[in-house]
Amino acid sequence: MSFRISEIHAFLAIGDDDEEGLIGTMMAGRWMPFVCADPDRVEALRPLAQMVARSSGKRVVLSKFSIREDIEWL
């Protein structure tokens, strides 16, 4: 059985001007965005996203994107 991604989840920060930004964390010298494709990863990232919300004072929303369009094969 193969795994195919049909939706992704992303934690977004909402700024004072209602602008949105993808949140993430620095890991091994690289930014890792809080984006995932399965419920287990959502739950693993949730406490980190809550810490970002508390420490930044920004609202954080969990969003689901579920329309897939393959635009290029490399």
N, C-alpha and C positions, 0 to 999 in steps of 0.2 A: 504494500500500500504506500503510495507517495503522498507527501504533504504538499499542499498547494495553499498559498496565502490568498485568502479571499477578503480579508479586512485587516486593517492595522489600527492600533490604538496609540494615541500620543497625549502626553501631558503638556499642556500649554499654559504659560503665564499670561495673565491679563494685566496690562499696564494701566496707569491712571487715566490715560487717554483712550482706553479700550483697544489699544493695539495689542495684538497677540504675538507671542514668541514661543518657540519650541524650547523647553528646558532640557538640561542635560547636566552631566557631571564630568569632571576631568578624571580619566583613568589611564594610567601608564603613559602620561604625556599627551593624550588625545581626548578631544571632546566626544563623549558618548551621549547621543540624544536619548531621551526617554520615549522611545518608540518601540512597540512590540507587536507581535502577531498572534499571541495566544494568551488565554486568561491567566495562566500561571505566572507569566512574566509581568502582566499588569499588576498582580498582587505583590510580586517581588519589588516592583518599582514604586508602588503606592507609598510606603513609609518614607522613601527618599523624596518623593514629590511633596508629601506633607511637610517634611523638613524645609524644603525650598520655600513653600508657602509661608511657613512660620518665620523663617529667618529673613525673608525678603519683604514680608508684609504685603505681597501681591496675591491676588486670587489665582488659583491654579485650577484648571478644568481638565478632566479626562475626556477626550474626544475620540470618536470612532469614525474611521473613513472606510467605506465599504463598496465603493465603485472602482473596479479595477479596469484599467485600460493599459494594455501593453503597447508602448509607443515606439520601442526600438529593441531589436535583438542585436547583441554585440558578440 
